[in-house]
């Protein structure tokens, strides 16, 4: 499939990297030849220099033959114009626009983005997705990864297994006896740089990252099984006053008024703006590396420090400093997992991969079939997919053990009429079911195919 990406900045580069691993035919458009030149050296792509809001530039980029346009520049209005031109003048089937301004994300103006007005199929806010991703982790202490599915009825949880994990060296086949009635399934294990299928004779080893799909009401039991005390954060310190940090702080200010939230911002003017916007958040203005600021933060009393600036090095330094100064948990935003061998030796509890989160934000739009939602655990390895079963699916009425799933596809949950159904071998798949499953990257096309709607339905 042919895709045009407007914008060669950090978001455009992340999407280019992801879609390149998916073997898309990619053209990147940007006004800055230096940025496009850098991308063309990294990836096998075409580049066009020019304004994405100009029809002639999009035509040069191959808009007449494109299947998808993703407008990901730093300017909301340019993105919207690009999508409108793509739809009205070039009939591009799918148009996706990055939006950073809160005005456009307000539900009051949702009717603005219709075919007769501004024809955009999907709006995505990188900062909003990142803030939500961090927030979900703050909601479930002890987990290294968290994602909601099926309207919150199902959760994906990731746990790192240390030497104190109670179920180390236990056969996976024995877990159902040890924890009877637990609606949770281990769907994949990350070990030694690769994901492995959780077969019954496999065991959990020290250092494993284990990913579980679980019914929401059984989260406490799962956390306990992995030796993670399910406690609540109360004291949070956020580094930086950028868009992502502000969105996170605003969310905490509304949903957790009993939490004590501090923001550390070096810029004095920006600190004043934050004070005006967030009355219940303590703002500390100064350099986090200065001893007086460290003392004012009081890391000994901080449950979790959150470093989500655009500078990865500053995030890592702050997180290490916070841990060494007494904070219980440290979370840091990184741009990729390419250096996991280094990260695993750093005393940071949670790493949020910016590339994975932003790429996941567009996944449901580029996947074929009745894919409701999708979340990349790691680019190029696998993802968790939520799909809707229709009457035209070939496997309707069949039991799970009668369907020839690829080895890297593991069903973790079925939601039927709003209720969680624990998937067993003799569980029957019915029309209307929502299925949540782990899918290895090599099996994504298979899943897209089996959940595609047959033309016979129409």
JORAFEN-V258079 format. One record per pair of residues at least 24 apart in sequence whose ideal C-beta (glycine too) atoms are under 6 Angstrom apart, sorted by the first residue. I is the first residue (numbers start at 1). J is the second residue. D is the distance in Angstrom with one decimal. If there is no record, write none. Layout:
i->[I	I]
j->[J	J]
d->[D	D]
This chain:
i->[1	2	2	2	3	4	4	4	5	6	6	6	6	7	7	8	8	8	11	11	12	14	14	16	18	18	21	21	27	27	29	52	52	53	53	53	55	55	58	63	64	66	67	68	69	70	71	72	76	80	83	84	87	94	95	95	96	96	96	97	98	99	99	122	124	124	126	127	127	127	128	129	129	130	130	131	131	131	133	133	134	134	135	137	138	141	141	142	142	144	147	149	149	150	150	153	153	153	154	154	155	155	156	156	157	158	158	159	159	160	161	161	163	164	165	165	166	167	168	169	171	172	172	172	173	179	182	182	183	183	183	183	184	184	184	184	185	185	186	186	187	187	187	187	187	188	195	195	197	213	213	213	215	233	233	234	234	235	235	235	235	236	236	237	237	237	237	238	238	239	239	239	240	241	241	241	242	244	245	249	249	253	253	264	288	294	299	299	299	300	302	303	304	305	306	307	308	319	323	337	367	368	368	369	369	369	370	380	381	382	382	383	384	385	385	386	387	387	388	389	389	389	390	391	392	392	392	395	396	399	399	400	400	401	406	406	408	408	409	409	409	410	411	412	412]
j->[67	65	66	67	68	61	66	69	70	52	71	73	82	72	73	35	36	39	72	126	72	355	358	43	359	379	379	380	61	62	61	78	82	78	81	82	85	89	85	90	90	92	93	94	95	96	97	98	101	118	120	118	119	121	120	121	122	362	365	123	124	123	125	365	361	362	358	243	244	247	247	357	361	244	357	244	247	248	352	357	248	352	251	350	233	231	233	223	228	350	375	386	436	415	434	216	415	420	413	436	214	216	213	384	212	209	211	210	226	209	204	208	206	227	226	227	227	204	204	203	203	198	200	202	200	225	218	221	215	218	420	422	212	214	218	222	213	412	210	212	211	213	410	412	438	438	381	382	407	412	413	436	420	303	304	259	303	260	301	302	303	261	304	262	297	302	305	263	306	264	307	318	309	265	270	274	309	308	308	278	281	278	280	288	318	325	325	326	327	326	327	328	329	330	331	332	333	348	347	378	448	448	452	448	451	452	451	441	441	440	441	439	438	437	439	436	435	451	434	429	431	433	453	431	453	454	457	429	431	426	428	425	427	425	443	446	440	443	437	439	443	438	437	436	437]
d->[4.4	5.7	4.8	5.3	4.4	5.1	5.0	4.8	5.0	3.6	4.4	5.5	5.1	4.1	3.7	3.8	5.1	5.4	4.7	5.3	4.8	4.8	5.0	5.7	3.9	5.6	6.0	4.8	4.7	5.6	5.1	5.7	4.4	4.8	4.1	5.5	5.3	5.7	5.9	3.9	5.8	5.0	6.0	4.5	5.0	4.6	4.7	4.4	5.0	5.4	4.8	5.6	4.0	5.4	5.6	5.4	4.7	5.8	5.6	5.6	5.9	4.8	5.5	4.7	4.5	5.9	5.0	4.1	4.6	5.8	6.0	5.4	4.5	4.7	5.5	5.2	3.8	4.3	5.9	4.8	5.6	6.0	5.5	5.9	5.8	5.7	5.9	5.4	3.0	5.4	4.7	4.7	4.9	4.5	5.3	5.8	5.6	5.9	4.6	5.0	5.5	5.6	5.7	5.2	5.1	5.9	4.9	5.2	4.5	5.4	5.6	4.6	5.5	5.4	5.8	5.0	5.0	5.7	5.7	5.2	5.9	5.5	5.6	5.3	3.6	5.9	5.8	5.6	3.9	5.0	6.0	5.0	5.2	3.9	5.8	5.0	5.5	4.6	5.9	5.3	5.6	5.4	4.3	4.8	3.6	5.0	5.2	5.6	5.6	2.7	5.2	5.7	4.3	4.3	5.2	5.7	5.8	4.7	5.6	5.1	4.8	4.9	5.6	4.7	5.7	4.8	4.7	4.9	4.7	5.3	4.5	4.9	4.0	3.9	4.9	5.0	6.0	5.0	5.6	5.7	5.4	5.6	5.5	5.2	5.6	6.0	3.7	4.5	4.5	3.9	4.2	5.3	4.3	5.1	5.0	4.7	4.3	4.7	4.9	5.9	5.9	4.2	5.9	4.6	3.7	4.2	4.9	5.9	5.8	4.5	5.5	5.9	5.5	5.8	5.2	5.0	5.3	4.5	5.8	5.9	5.8	4.3	5.6	4.4	5.7	3.8	4.8	5.5	5.1	5.2	5.4	5.5	5.2	3.8	4.2	5.6	2.7	4.8	5.9	5.4	5.1	4.7	4.6	5.3	5.9]
